[in-house]
Amino acid sequence: MNIFIVIVSYVTDFDDIVEALPEHNAWLDSTYQRGVLIASGRQIPRVGGVLLAP
C-alpha cells in the first residue's frame, strides 16, 4: 500500500487559522470516516500541519 505524506504550510495570519479551526476539524473528522486520511497533526512550531493518506 502506498502512503502519501502531505505537508501543509499556513499562508495567512494565524488569527484566520484559529477562526477556521472548527470547520477544519469537522472536515478532518469526515475524511477519517471516509478513509481518506489515516493520520494528521500540527507542525511544531505551529506553521502548518502534516496529513497521511493511503
mmCIF entry with sequence, helices, sheets and N, C-alpha, C, O atoms, coordinates in Angstrom:
data_MODEL
# 
_entry.id   MODEL 
# 
_entity.id                         1 
_entity.type                       polymer 
_entity.pdbx_number_of_molecules   1 
# 
_entity_poly.entity_id                      1 
_entity_poly.type                           'polypeptide(L)' 
_entity_poly.nstd_linkage                   no 
_entity_poly.nstd_monomer                   no 
_entity_poly.pdbx_seq_one_letter_code       MNIFIVIVSYVTDFDDIVEALPEHNAWLDSTYQRGVLIASGRQIPRVGGVLLAP 
_entity_poly.pdbx_seq_one_letter_code_can   MNIFIVIVSYVTDFDDIVEALPEHNAWLDSTYQRGVLIASGRQIPRVGGVLLAP 
_entity_poly.pdbx_strand_id                 A 
# 
loop_
_entity_poly_seq.entity_id 
_entity_poly_seq.num 
_entity_poly_seq.mon_id 
_entity_poly_seq.hetero 
1 1  MET n 
1 2  ASN n 
1 3  ILE n 
1 4  PHE n 
1 5  ILE n 
1 6  VAL n 
1 7  ILE n 
1 8  VAL n 
1 9  SER n 
1 10 TYR n 
1 11 VAL n 
1 12 THR n 
1 13 ASP n 
1 14 PHE n 
1 15 ASP n 
1 16 ASP n 
1 17 ILE n 
1 18 VAL n 
1 19 GLU n 
1 20 ALA n 
1 21 LEU n 
1 22 PRO n 
1 23 GLU n 
1 24 HIS n 
1 25 ASN n 
1 26 ALA n 
1 27 TRP n 
1 28 LEU n 
1 29 ASP n 
1 30 SER n 
1 31 THR n 
1 32 TYR n 
1 33 GLN n 
1 34 ARG n 
1 35 GLY n 
1 36 VAL n 
1 37 LEU n 
1 38 ILE n 
1 39 ALA n 
1 40 SER n 
1 41 GLY n 
1 42 ARG n 
1 43 GLN n 
1 44 ILE n 
1 45 PRO n 
1 46 ARG n 
1 47 VAL n 
1 48 GLY n 
1 49 GLY n 
1 50 VAL n 
1 51 LEU n 
1 52 LEU n 
1 53 ALA n 
1 54 PRO n 
# 
_struct_asym.id          A 
_struct_asym.entity_id   1 
# 
_struct_conf.conf_type_id            HELX_P 
_struct_conf.id                      HELX_P1 
_struct_conf.pdbx_PDB_helix_id       AA1 
_struct_conf.beg_label_comp_id       PHE 
_struct_conf.beg_label_asym_id       A 
_struct_conf.beg_label_seq_id        14 
_struct_conf.pdbx_beg_PDB_ins_code   ? 
_struct_conf.end_label_comp_id       GLN 
_struct_conf.end_label_asym_id       A 
_struct_conf.end_label_seq_id        33 
_struct_conf.pdbx_end_PDB_ins_code   ? 
_struct_conf.beg_auth_comp_id        PHE 
_struct_conf.beg_auth_asym_id        A 
_struct_conf.beg_auth_seq_id         14 
_struct_conf.end_auth_comp_id        GLN 
_struct_conf.end_auth_asym_id        A 
_struct_conf.end_auth_seq_id         33 
_struct_conf.pdbx_PDB_helix_class    1 
_struct_conf.details                 ? 
_struct_conf.pdbx_PDB_helix_length   20 
# 
_struct_conf_type.id          HELX_P 
_struct_conf_type.criteria    ? 
_struct_conf_type.reference   ? 
# 
_struct_sheet.id               AA1 
_struct_sheet.type             ? 
_struct_sheet.number_strands   3 
_struct_sheet.details          ? 
# 
loop_
_struct_sheet_order.sheet_id 
_struct_sheet_order.range_id_1 
_struct_sheet_order.range_id_2 
_struct_sheet_order.offset 
_struct_sheet_order.sense 
AA1 1 2 ? anti-parallel 
AA1 2 3 ? anti-parallel 
# 
loop_
_struct_sheet_range.sheet_id 
_struct_sheet_range.id 
_struct_sheet_range.beg_label_comp_id 
_struct_sheet_range.beg_label_asym_id 
_struct_sheet_range.beg_label_seq_id 
_struct_sheet_range.pdbx_beg_PDB_ins_code 
_struct_sheet_range.end_label_comp_id 
_struct_sheet_range.end_label_asym_id 
_struct_sheet_range.end_label_seq_id 
_struct_sheet_range.pdbx_end_PDB_ins_code 
_struct_sheet_range.beg_auth_comp_id 
_struct_sheet_range.beg_auth_asym_id 
_struct_sheet_range.beg_auth_seq_id 
_struct_sheet_range.end_auth_comp_id 
_struct_sheet_range.end_auth_asym_id 
_struct_sheet_range.end_auth_seq_id 
AA1 1 PHE A 4  ? SER A 9  ? PHE A 4  SER A 9  
AA1 2 GLY A 48 ? ALA A 53 ? GLY A 48 ALA A 53 
AA1 3 ALA A 39 ? ARG A 42 ? ALA A 39 ARG A 42 
# 
loop_
_atom_site.group_PDB 
_atom_site.id 
_atom_site.type_symbol 
_atom_site.label_atom_id 
_atom_site.label_alt_id 
_atom_site.label_comp_id 
_atom_site.label_asym_id 
_atom_site.label_entity_id 
_atom_site.label_seq_id 
_atom_site.pdbx_PDB_ins_code 
_atom_site.Cartn_x 
_atom_site.Cartn_y 
_atom_site.Cartn_z 
_atom_site.occupancy 
_atom_site.B_iso_or_equiv 
_atom_site.pdbx_formal_charge 
_atom_site.auth_seq_id 
_atom_site.auth_comp_id 
_atom_site.auth_asym_id 
_atom_site.auth_atom_id 
_atom_site.pdbx_PDB_model_num 
ATOM 1   N N  . MET A 1 1  ? 0.851   -1.185 0.000  1.00 0.00 ? 1  MET A N  1 
ATOM 2   C CA . MET A 1 1  ? 0.000   0.000  0.000  1.00 0.00 ? 1  MET A CA 1 
ATOM 3   C C  . MET A 1 1  ? 0.890   1.240  0.000  1.00 0.00 ? 1  MET A C  1 
ATOM 4   O O  . MET A 1 1  ? 1.864   1.315  0.749  1.00 0.00 ? 1  MET A O  1 
ATOM 5   N N  . ASN A 1 2  ? 0.552   2.195  -0.834 1.00 0.00 ? 2  ASN A N  1 
ATOM 6   C CA . ASN A 1 2  ? 1.243   3.488  -0.855 1.00 0.00 ? 2  ASN A CA 1 
ATOM 7   C C  . ASN A 1 2  ? 0.696   4.372  0.252  1.00 0.00 ? 2  ASN A C  1 
ATOM 8   O O  . ASN A 1 2  ? -0.496  4.330  0.559  1.00 0.00 ? 2  ASN A O  1 
ATOM 9   N N  . ILE A 1 3  ? 1.558   5.162  0.843  1.00 0.00 ? 3  ILE A N  1 
ATOM 10  C CA . ILE A 1 3  ? 1.162   6.177  1.827  1.00 0.00 ? 3  ILE A CA 1 
ATOM 11  C C  . ILE A 1 3  ? 1.674   7.509  1.304  1.00 0.00 ? 3  ILE A C  1 
ATOM 12  O O  . ILE A 1 3  ? 2.847   7.644  0.955  1.00 0.00 ? 3  ILE A O  1 
ATOM 13  N N  . PHE A 1 4  ? 0.790   8.484  1.254  1.00 0.00 ? 4  PHE A N  1 
ATOM 14  C CA . PHE A 1 4  ? 1.155   9.826  0.814  1.00 0.00 ? 4  PHE A CA 1 
ATOM 15  C C  . PHE A 1 4  ? 1.308   10.722 2.030  1.00 0.00 ? 4  PHE A C  1 
ATOM 16  O O  . PHE A 1 4  ? 0.462   10.709 2.924  1.00 0.00 ? 4  PHE A O  1 
ATOM 17  N N  . ILE A 1 5  ? 2.370   11.490 2.070  1.00 0.00 ? 5  ILE A N  1 
ATOM 18  C CA . ILE A 1 5  ? 2.613   12.470 3.127  1.00 0.00 ? 5  ILE A CA 1 
ATOM 19  C C  . ILE A 1 5  ? 2.364   13.847 2.531  1.00 0.00 ? 5  ILE A C  1 
ATOM 20  O O  . ILE A 1 5  ? 3.002   14.238 1.554  1.00 0.00 ? 5  ILE A O  1 
ATOM 21  N N  . VAL A 1 6  ? 1.435   14.572 3.125  1.00 0.00 ? 6  VAL A N  1 
ATOM 22  C CA . VAL A 1 6  ? 1.089   15.916 2.660  1.00 0.00 ? 6  VAL A CA 1 
ATOM 23  C C  . VAL A 1 6  ? 1.526   16.897 3.733  1.00 0.00 ? 6  VAL A C  1 
ATOM 24  O O  . VAL A 1 6  ? 1.073   16.813 4.874  1.00 0.00 ? 6  VAL A O  1 
ATOM 25  N N  . ILE A 1 7  ? 2.396   17.817 3.379  1.00 0.00 ? 7  ILE A N  1 
ATOM 26  C CA . ILE A 1 7  ? 2.865   18.836 4.319  1.00 0.00 ? 7  ILE A CA 1 
ATOM 27  C C  . ILE A 1 7  ? 2.177   20.148 3.966  1.00 0.00 ? 7  ILE A C  1 
ATOM 28  O O  . ILE A 1 7  ? 2.285   20.639 2.842  1.00 0.00 ? 7  ILE A O  1 
ATOM 29  N N  . VAL A 1 8  ? 1.473   20.704 4.937  1.00 0.00 ? 8  VAL A N  1 
ATOM 30  C CA . VAL A 1 8  ? 0.682   21.914 4.745  1.00 0.00 ? 8  VAL A CA 1 
ATOM 31  C C  . VAL A 1 8  ? 1.374   23.080 5.453  1.00 0.00 ? 8  VAL A C  1 
ATOM 32  O O  . VAL A 1 8  ? 1.784   22.955 6.607  1.00 0.00 ? 8  VAL A O  1 
ATOM 33  N N  . SER A 1 9  ? 1.502   24.198 4.765  1.00 0.00 ? 9  SER A N  1 
ATOM 34  C CA . SER A 1 9  ? 2.067   25.413 5.364  1.00 0.00 ? 9  SER A CA 1 
ATOM 35  C C  . SER A 1 9  ? 1.011   26.511 5.362  1.00 0.00 ? 9  SER A C  1 
ATOM 36  O O  . SER A 1 9  ? 0.345   26.736 4.352  1.00 0.00 ? 9  SER A O  1 
ATOM 37  N N  . TYR A 1 10 ? 0.859   27.190 6.485  1.00 0.00 ? 10 TYR A N  1 
ATOM 38  C CA . TYR A 1 10 ? -0.097  28.296 6.568  1.00 0.00 ? 10 TYR A CA 1 
ATOM 39  C C  . TYR A 1 10 ? 0.382   29.449 5.697  1.00 0.00 ? 10 TYR A C  1 
ATOM 40  O O  . TYR A 1 10 ? 1.570   29.772 5.684  1.00 0.00 ? 10 TYR A O  1 
ATOM 41  N N  . VAL A 1 11 ? -0.542  30.069 4.972  1.00 0.00 ? 11 VAL A N  1 
ATOM 42  C CA . VAL A 1 11 ? -0.201  31.204 4.111  1.00 0.00 ? 11 VAL A CA 1 
ATOM 43  C C  . VAL A 1 11 ? -1.030  32.439 4.461  1.00 0.00 ? 11 VAL A C  1 
ATOM 44  O O  . VAL A 1 11 ? -1.132  33.368 3.660  1.00 0.00 ? 11 VAL A O  1 
ATOM 45  N N  . THR A 1 12 ? -1.617  32.447 5.650  1.00 0.00 ? 12 THR A N  1 
ATOM 46  C CA . THR A 1 12 ? -2.415  33.581 6.100  1.00 0.00 ? 12 THR A CA 1 
ATOM 47  C C  . THR A 1 12 ? -2.107  33.851 7.564  1.00 0.00 ? 12 THR A C  1 
ATOM 48  O O  . THR A 1 12 ? -1.361  33.097 8.190  1.00 0.00 ? 12 THR A O  1 
ATOM 49  N N  . ASP A 1 13 ? -2.661  34.897 8.106  1.00 0.00 ? 13 ASP A N  1 
ATOM 50  C CA . ASP A 1 13 ? -2.442  35.226 9.517  1.00 0.00 ? 13 ASP A CA 1 
ATOM 51  C C  . ASP A 1 13 ? -2.957  34.112 10.415 1.00 0.00 ? 13 ASP A C  1 
ATOM 52  O O  . ASP A 1 13 ? -3.972  33.485 10.112 1.00 0.00 ? 13 ASP A O  1 
ATOM 53  N N  . PHE A 1 14 ? -2.262  33.866 11.514 1.00 0.00 ? 14 PHE A N  1 
ATOM 54  C CA . PHE A 1 14 ? -2.644  32.790 12.424 1.00 0.00 ? 14 PHE A CA 1 
ATOM 55  C C  . PHE A 1 14 ? -4.040  33.010 13.005 1.00 0.00 ? 14 PHE A C  1 
ATOM 56  O O  . PHE A 1 14 ? -4.744  32.038 13.281 1.00 0.00 ? 14 PHE A O  1 
ATOM 57  N N  . ASP A 1 15 ? -4.458  34.263 13.198 1.00 0.00 ? 15 ASP A N  1 
ATOM 58  C CA . ASP A 1 15 ? -5.812  34.539 13.694 1.00 0.00 ? 15 ASP A CA 1 
ATOM 59  C C  . ASP A 1 15 ? -6.867  33.971 12.740 1.00 0.00 ? 15 ASP A C  1 
ATOM 60  O O  . ASP A 1 15 ? -7.897  33.466 13.187 1.00 0.00 ? 15 ASP A O  1 
ATOM 61  N N  . ASP A 1 16 ? -6.618  34.049 11.441 1.00 0.00 ? 16 ASP A N  1 
ATOM 62  C CA . ASP A 1 16 ? -7.540  33.469 10.457 1.00 0.00 ? 16 ASP A CA 1 
ATOM 63  C C  . ASP A 1 16 ? -7.571  31.948 10.577 1.00 0.00 ? 16 ASP A C  1 
ATOM 64  O O  . ASP A 1 16 ? -8.621  31.327 10.413 1.00 0.00 ? 16 ASP A O  1 
ATOM 65  N N  . ILE A 1 17 ? -6.426  31.359 10.862 1.00 0.00 ? 17 ILE A N  1 
ATOM 66  C CA . ILE A 1 17 ? -6.337  29.909 11.038 1.00 0.00 ? 17 ILE A CA 1 
ATOM 67  C C  . ILE A 1 17 ? -7.182  29.489 12.239 1.00 0.00 ? 17 ILE A C  1 
ATOM 68  O O  . ILE A 1 17 ? -7.981  28.558 12.145 1.00 0.00 ? 17 ILE A O  1 
ATOM 69  N N  . VAL A 1 18 ? -7.008  30.167 13.348 1.00 0.00 ? 18 VAL A N  1 
ATOM 70  C CA . VAL A 1 18 ? -7.749  29.835 14.569 1.00 0.00 ? 18 VAL A CA 1 
ATOM 71  C C  . VAL A 1 18 ? -9.252  29.949 14.330 1.00 0.00 ? 18 VAL A C  1 
ATOM 72  O O  . VAL A 1 18 ? -10.017 29.110 14.806 1.00 0.00 ? 18 VAL A O  1 
ATOM 73  N N  . GLU A 1 19 ? -9.677  30.961 13.611 1.00 0.00 ? 19 GLU A N  1 
ATOM 74  C CA . GLU A 1 19 ? -11.095 31.164 13.312 1.00 0.00 ? 19 GLU A CA 1 
ATOM 75  C C  . GLU A 1 19 ? -11.667 30.000 12.489 1.00 0.00 ? 19 GLU A C  1 
ATOM 76  O O  . GLU A 1 19 ? -12.831 29.633 12.652 1.00 0.00 ? 19 GLU A O  1 
ATOM 77  N N  . ALA A 1 20 ? -10.854 29.435 11.621 1.00 0.00 ? 20 ALA A N  1 
ATOM 78  C CA . ALA A 1 20 ? -11.317 28.359 10.732 1.00 0.00 ? 20 ALA A CA 1 
ATOM 79  C C  . ALA A 1 20 ? -11.211 26.966 11.356 1.00 0.00 ? 20 ALA A C  1 
ATOM 80  O O  . ALA A 1 20 ? -11.667 25.996 10.749 1.00 0.00 ? 20 ALA A O  1 
ATOM 81  N N  . LEU A 1 21 ? -10.624 26.838 12.544 1.00 0.00 ? 21 LEU A N  1 
ATOM 82  C CA . LEU A 1 21 ? -10.379 25.521 13.121 1.00 0.00 ? 21 LEU A CA 1 
ATOM 83  C C  . LEU A 1 21 ? -11.627 24.663 13.332 1.00 0.00 ? 21 LEU A C  1 
ATOM 84  O O  . LEU A 1 21 ? -11.569 23.471 13.030 1.00 0.00 ? 21 LEU A O  1 
ATOM 85  N N  . PRO A 1 22 ? -12.744 25.183 13.827 1.00 0.00 ? 22 PRO A N  1 
ATOM 86  C CA . PRO A 1 22 ? -13.913 24.304 13.998 1.00 0.00 ? 22 PRO A CA 1 
ATOM 87  C C  . PRO A 1 22 ? -14.359 23.648 12.682 1.00 0.00 ? 22 PRO A C  1 
ATOM 88  O O  . PRO A 1 22 ? -14.642 22.450 12.650 1.00 0.00 ? 22 PRO A O  1 
ATOM 89  N N  . GLU A 1 23 ? -14.419 24.421 11.614 1.00 0.00 ? 23 GLU A N  1 
ATOM 90  C CA . GLU A 1 23 ? -14.798 23.869 10.316 1.00 0.00 ? 23 GLU A CA 1 
ATOM 91  C C  . GLU A 1 23 ? -13.734 22.896 9.799  1.00 0.00 ? 23 GLU A C  1 
ATOM 92  O O  . GLU A 1 23 ? -14.057 21.858 9.221  1.00 0.00 ? 23 GLU A O  1 
ATOM 93  N N  . HIS A 1 24 ? -12.483 23.240 10.013 1.00 0.00 ? 24 HIS A N  1 
ATOM 94  C CA . HIS A 1 24 ? -11.387 22.373 9.592  1.00 0.00 ? 24 HIS A CA 1 
ATOM 95  C C  . HIS A 1 24 ? -11.430 21.035 10.335 1.00 0.00 ? 24 HIS A C  1 
ATOM 96  O O  . HIS A 1 24 ? -11.254 19.979 9.727  1.00 0.00 ? 24 HIS A O  1 
ATOM 97  N N  . ASN A 1 25 ? -11.662 21.082 11.642 1.00 0.00 ? 25 ASN A N  1 
ATOM 98  C CA . ASN A 1 25 ? -11.729 19.849 12.425 1.00 0.00 ? 25 ASN A CA 1 
ATOM 99  C C  . ASN A 1 25 ? -12.901 18.974 11.985 1.00 0.00 ? 25 ASN A C  1 
ATOM 100 O O  . ASN A 1 25 ? -12.778 17.749 11.961 1.00 0.00 ? 25 ASN A O  1 
ATOM 101 N N  . ALA A 1 26 ? -14.024 19.577 11.641 1.00 0.00 ? 26 ALA A N  1 
ATOM 102 C CA . ALA A 1 26 ? -15.164 18.812 11.115 1.00 0.00 ? 26 ALA A CA 1 
ATOM 103 C C  . ALA A 1 26 ? -14.776 18.147 9.800  1.00 0.00 ? 26 ALA A C  1 
ATOM 104 O O  . ALA A 1 26 ? -15.133 16.993 9.558  1.00 0.00 ? 26 ALA A O  1 
ATOM 105 N N  . TRP A 1 27 ? -14.048 18.867 8.950  1.00 0.00 ? 27 TRP A N  1 
ATOM 106 C CA . TRP A 1 27 ? -13.581 18.292 7.683  1.00 0.00 ? 27 TRP A CA 1 
ATOM 107 C C  . TRP A 1 27 ? -12.647 17.117 7.951  1.00 0.00 ? 27 TRP A C  1 
ATOM 108 O O  . TRP A 1 27 ? -12.769 16.068 7.318  1.00 0.00 ? 27 TRP A O  1 
ATOM 109 N N  . LEU A 1 28 ? -11.709 17.291 8.894  1.00 0.00 ? 28 LEU A N  1 
ATOM 110 C CA . LEU A 1 28 ? -10.801 16.191 9.236  1.00 0.00 ? 28 LEU A CA 1 
ATOM 111 C C  . LEU A 1 28 ? -11.586 14.961 9.690  1.00 0.00 ? 28 LEU A C  1 
ATOM 112 O O  . LEU A 1 28 ? -11.299 13.845 9.258  1.00 0.00 ? 28 LEU A O  1 
ATOM 113 N N  . ASP A 1 29 ? -12.576 15.167 10.562 1.00 0.00 ? 29 ASP A N  1 
ATOM 114 C CA . ASP A 1 29 ? -13.396 14.045 11.045 1.00 0.00 ? 29 ASP A CA 1 
ATOM 115 C C  . ASP A 1 29 ? -14.047 13.304 9.882  1.00 0.00 ? 29 ASP A C  1 
ATOM 116 O O  . ASP A 1 29 ? -14.072 12.073 9.862  1.00 0.00 ? 29 ASP A O  1 
ATOM 117 N N  . SER A 1 30 ? -14.572 14.052 8.916  1.00 0.00 ? 30 SER A N  1 
ATOM 118 C CA . SER A 1 30 ? -15.240 13.413 7.776  1.00 0.00 ? 30 SER A CA 1 
ATOM 119 C C  . SER A 1 30 ? -14.240 12.636 6.917  1.00 0.00 ? 30 SER A C  1 
ATOM 120 O O  . SER A 1 30 ? -14.588 11.596 6.360  1.00 0.00 ? 30 SER A O  1 
ATOM 121 N N  . THR A 1 31 ? -13.005 13.126 6.804  1.00 0.00 ? 31 THR A N  1 
ATOM 122 C CA . THR A 1 31 ? -12.017 12.405 5.998  1.00 0.00 ? 31 THR A CA 1 
ATOM 123 C C  . THR A 1 31 ? -11.623 11.100 6.671  1.00 0.00 ? 31 THR A C  1 
ATOM 124 O O  . THR A 1 31 ? -11.392 10.100 5.991  1.00 0.00 ? 31 THR A O  1 
ATOM 125 N N  . TYR A 1 32 ? -11.542 11.092 7.997  1.00 0.00 ? 32 TYR A N  1 
ATOM 126 C CA . TYR A 1 32 ? -11.248 9.847  8.715  1.00 0.00 ? 32 TYR A CA 1 
ATOM 127 C C  . TYR A 1 32 ? -12.392 8.851  8.536  1.00 0.00 ? 32 TYR A C  1 
ATOM 128 O O  . TYR A 1 32 ? -12.148 7.666  8.310  1.00 0.00 ? 32 TYR A O  1 
ATOM 129 N N  . GLN A 1 33 ? -13.617 9.314  8.633  1.00 0.00 ? 33 GLN A N  1 
ATOM 130 C CA . GLN A 1 33 ? -14.778 8.438  8.491  1.00 0.00 ? 33 GLN A CA 1 
ATOM 131 C C  . GLN A 1 33 ? -14.839 7.802  7.103  1.00 0.00 ? 33 GLN A C  1 
ATOM 132 O O  . GLN A 1 33 ? -15.280 6.661  6.960  1.00 0.00 ? 33 GLN A O  1 
ATOM 133 N N  . ARG A 1 34 ? -14.397 8.536  6.084  1.00 0.00 ? 34 ARG A N  1 
ATOM 134 C CA . ARG A 1 34 ? -14.424 8.025  4.710  1.00 0.00 ? 34 ARG A CA 1 
ATOM 135 C C  . ARG A 1 34 ? -13.157 7.269  4.330  1.00 0.00 ? 34 ARG A C  1 
ATOM 136 O O  . ARG A 1 34 ? -13.062 6.738  3.224  1.00 0.00 ? 34 ARG A O  1 
ATOM 137 N N  . GLY A 1 35 ? -12.186 7.214  5.233  1.00 0.00 ? 35 GLY A N  1 
ATOM 138 C CA . GLY A 1 35 ? -10.944 6.508  4.951  1.00 0.00 ? 35 GLY A CA 1 
ATOM 139 C C  . GLY A 1 35 ? -9.982  7.272  4.061  1.00 0.00 ? 35 GLY A C  1 
ATOM 140 O O  . GLY A 1 35 ? -9.064  6.686  3.486  1.00 0.00 ? 35 GLY A O  1 
ATOM 141 N N  . VAL A 1 36 ? -10.189 8.586  3.943  1.00 0.00 ? 36 VAL A N  1 
ATOM 142 C CA . VAL A 1 36 ? -9.322  9.416  3.093  1.00 0.00 ? 36 VAL A CA 1 
ATOM 143 C C  . VAL A 1 36 ? -7.999  9.703  3.792  1.00 0.00 ? 36 VAL A C  1 
ATOM 144 O O  . VAL A 1 36 ? -6.958  9.771  3.138  1.00 0.00 ? 36 VAL A O  1 
ATOM 145 N N  . LEU A 1 37 ? -8.024  9.872  5.100  1.00 0.00 ? 37 LEU A N  1 
ATOM 146 C CA . LEU A 1 37 ? -6.810  10.112 5.885  1.00 0.00 ? 37 LEU A CA 1 
ATOM 147 C C  . LEU A 1 37 ? -6.631  9.001  6.900  1.00 0.00 ? 37 LEU A C  1 
ATOM 148 O O  . LEU A 1 37 ? -7.600  8.420  7.391  1.00 0.00 ? 37 LEU A O  1 
ATOM 149 N N  . ILE A 1 38 ? -5.354  8.711  7.211  1.00 0.00 ? 38 ILE A N  1 
ATOM 150 C CA . ILE A 1 38 ? -5.086  7.752  8.272  1.00 0.00 ? 38 ILE A CA 1 
ATOM 151 C C  . ILE A 1 38 ? -4.434  8.413  9.484  1.00 0.00 ? 38 ILE A C  1 
ATOM 152 O O  . ILE A 1 38 ? -4.411  7.828  10.567 1.00 0.00 ? 38 ILE A O  1 
ATOM 153 N N  . ALA A 1 39 ? -3.905  9.628  9.314  1.00 0.00 ? 39 ALA A N  1 
ATOM 154 C CA . ALA A 1 39 ? -3.318  10.376 10.433 1.00 0.00 ? 39 ALA A CA 1 
ATOM 155 C C  . ALA A 1 39 ? -3.168  11.837 10.034 1.00 0.00 ? 39 ALA A C  1 
ATOM 156 O O  . ALA A 1 39 ? -3.082  12.171 8.852  1.00 0.00 ? 39 ALA A O  1 
ATOM 157 N N  . SER A 1 40 ? -3.138  12.695 11.042 1.00 0.00 ? 40 SER A N  1 
ATOM 158 C CA . SER A 1 40 ? -2.892  14.119 10.807 1.00 0.00 ? 40 SER A CA 1 
ATOM 159 C C  . SER A 1 40 ? -2.377  14.736 12.096 1.00 0.00 ? 40 SER A C  1 
ATOM 160 O O  . SER A 1 40 ? -2.570  14.191 13.182 1.00 0.00 ? 40 SER A O  1 
ATOM 161 N N  . GLY A 1 41 ? -1.719  15.878 11.960 1.00 0.00 ? 41 GLY A N  1 
ATOM 162 C CA . GLY A 1 41 ? -1.221  16.553 13.147 1.00 0.00 ? 41 GLY A CA 1 
ATOM 163 C C  . GLY A 1 41 ? -0.638  17.908 12.823 1.00 0.00 ? 41 GLY A C  1 
ATOM 164 O O  . GLY A 1 41 ? -0.431  18.261 11.662 1.00 0.00 ? 41 GLY A O  1 
ATOM 165 N N  . ARG A 1 42 ? -0.378  18.659 13.879 1.00 0.00 ? 42 ARG A N  1 
ATOM 166 C CA . ARG A 1 42 ? 0.206   20.001 13.752 1.00 0.00 ? 42 ARG A CA 1 
ATOM 167 C C  . ARG A 1 42 ? 1.714   19.905 13.620 1.00 0.00 ? 42 ARG A C  1 
ATOM 168 O O  . ARG A 1 42 ? 2.343   18.972 14.119 1.00 0.00 ? 42 ARG A O  1 
ATOM 169 N N  . GLN A 1 43 ? 2.275   20.877 12.947 1.00 0.00 ? 43 GLN A N  1 
ATOM 170 C CA . GLN A 1 43 ? 3.725   21.035 12.954 1.00 0.00 ? 43 GLN A CA 1 
ATOM 171 C C  . GLN A 1 43 ? 4.090   21.838 14.205 1.00 0.00 ? 43 GLN A C  1 
ATOM 172 O O  . GLN A 1 43 ? 3.301   22.645 14.697 1.00 0.00 ? 43 GLN A O  1 
ATOM 173 N N  . ILE A 1 44 ? 5.294   21.599 14.700 1.00 0.00 ? 44 ILE A N  1 
ATOM 174 C CA . ILE A 1 44 ? 5.816   22.378 15.822 1.00 0.00 ? 44 ILE A CA 1 
ATOM 175 C C  . ILE A 1 44 ? 7.142   22.959 15.358 1.00 0.00 ? 44 ILE A C  1 
ATOM 176 O O  . ILE A 1 44 ? 8.052   22.195 15.039 1.00 0.00 ? 44 ILE A O  1 
ATOM 177 N N  . PRO A 1 45 ? 7.292   24.299 15.306 1.00 0.00 ? 45 PRO A N  1 
ATOM 178 C CA . PRO A 1 45 ? 6.332   25.305 15.714 1.00 0.00 ? 45 PRO A CA 1 
ATOM 179 C C  . PRO A 1 45 ? 5.089   25.274 14.818 1.00 0.00 ? 45 PRO A C  1 
ATOM 180 O O  . PRO A 1 45 ? 5.110   24.683 13.739 1.00 0.00 ? 45 PRO A O  1 
ATOM 181 N N  . ARG A 1 46 ? 4.036   25.899 15.263 1.00 0.00 ? 46 ARG A N  1 
ATOM 182 C CA . ARG A 1 46 ? 2.731   25.809 14.609 1.00 0.00 ? 46 ARG A CA 1 
ATOM 183 C C  . ARG A 1 46 ? 2.688   26.660 13.340 1.00 0.00 ? 46 ARG A C  1 
ATOM 184 O O  . ARG A 1 46 ? 2.152   27.768 13.325 1.00 0.00 ? 46 ARG A O  1 
ATOM 185 N N  . VAL A 1 47 ? 3.265   26.109 12.292 1.00 0.00 ? 47 VAL A N  1 
ATOM 186 C CA . VAL A 1 47 ? 3.337   26.796 10.992 1.00 0.00 ? 47 VAL A CA 1 
ATOM 187 C C  . VAL A 1 47 ? 2.561   26.051 9.913  1.00 0.00 ? 47 VAL A C  1 
ATOM 188 O O  . VAL A 1 47 ? 2.578   26.458 8.751  1.00 0.00 ? 47 VAL A O  1 
ATOM 189 N N  . GLY A 1 48 ? 1.884   24.971 10.276 1.00 0.00 ? 48 GLY A N  1 
ATOM 190 C CA . GLY A 1 48 ? 1.139   24.157 9.328  1.00 0.00 ? 48 GLY A CA 1 
ATOM 191 C C  . GLY A 1 48 ? 0.815   22.811 9.921  1.00 0.00 ? 48 GLY A C  1 
ATOM 192 O O  . GLY A 1 48 ? 0.744   22.659 11.140 1.00 0.00 ? 48 GLY A O  1 
ATOM 193 N N  . GLY A 1 49 ? 0.619   21.828 9.055  1.00 0.00 ? 49 GLY A N  1 
ATOM 194 C CA . GLY A 1 49 ? 0.280   20.503 9.517  1.00 0.00 ? 49 GLY A CA 1 
ATOM 195 C C  . GLY A 1 49 ? 0.821   19.441 8.589  1.00 0.00 ? 49 GLY A C  1 
ATOM 196 O O  . GLY A 1 49 ? 1.432   19.738 7.562  1.00 0.00 ? 49 GLY A O  1 
ATOM 197 N N  . VAL A 1 50 ? 0.583   18.184 8.971  1.00 0.00 ? 50 VAL A N  1 
ATOM 198 C CA . VAL A 1 50 ? 1.003   17.028 8.188  1.00 0.00 ? 50 VAL A CA 1 
ATOM 199 C C  . VAL A 1 50 ? -0.176  16.076 8.106  1.00 0.00 ? 50 VAL A C  1 
ATOM 200 O O  . VAL A 1 50 ? -0.845  15.824 9.108  1.00 0.00 ? 50 VAL A O  1 
ATOM 201 N N  . LEU A 1 51 ? -0.437  15.544 6.911  1.00 0.00 ? 51 LEU A N  1 
ATOM 202 C CA . LEU A 1 51 ? -1.513  14.586 6.683  1.00 0.00 ? 51 LEU A CA 1 
ATOM 203 C C  . LEU A 1 51 ? -0.911  13.316 6.085  1.00 0.00 ? 51 LEU A C  1 
ATOM 204 O O  . LEU A 1 51 ? 0.000   13.385 5.260  1.00 0.00 ? 51 LEU A O  1 
ATOM 205 N N  . LEU A 1 52 ? -1.428  12.147 6.507  1.00 0.00 ? 52 LEU A N  1 
ATOM 206 C CA . LEU A 1 52 ? -1.044  10.891 5.906  1.00 0.00 ? 52 LEU A CA 1 
ATOM 207 C C  . LEU A 1 52 ? -2.283  10.298 5.254  1.00 0.00 ? 52 LEU A C  1 
ATOM 208 O O  . LEU A 1 52 ? -3.326  10.149 5.891  1.00 0.00 ? 52 LEU A O  1 
ATOM 209 N N  . ALA A 1 53 ? -2.153  9.962  3.974  1.00 0.00 ? 53 ALA A N  1 
ATOM 210 C CA . ALA A 1 53 ? -3.282  9.443  3.207  1.00 0.00 ? 53 ALA A CA 1 
ATOM 211 C C  . ALA A 1 53 ? -2.870  8.156  2.497  1.00 0.00 ? 53 ALA A C  1 
ATOM 212 O O  . ALA A 1 53 ? -1.753  8.049  1.991  1.00 0.00 ? 53 ALA A O  1 
ATOM 213 N N  . PRO A 1 54 ? -3.786  7.171  2.463  1.00 0.00 ? 54 PRO A N  1 
ATOM 214 C CA . PRO A 1 54 ? -3.470  5.929  1.749  1.00 0.00 ? 54 PRO A CA 1 
ATOM 215 C C  . PRO A 1 54 ? -3.571  6.119  0.239  1.00 0.00 ? 54 PRO A C  1 
ATOM 216 O O  . PRO A 1 54 ? -3.338  5.177  -0.519 1.00 0.00 ? 54 PRO A O  1 
# 
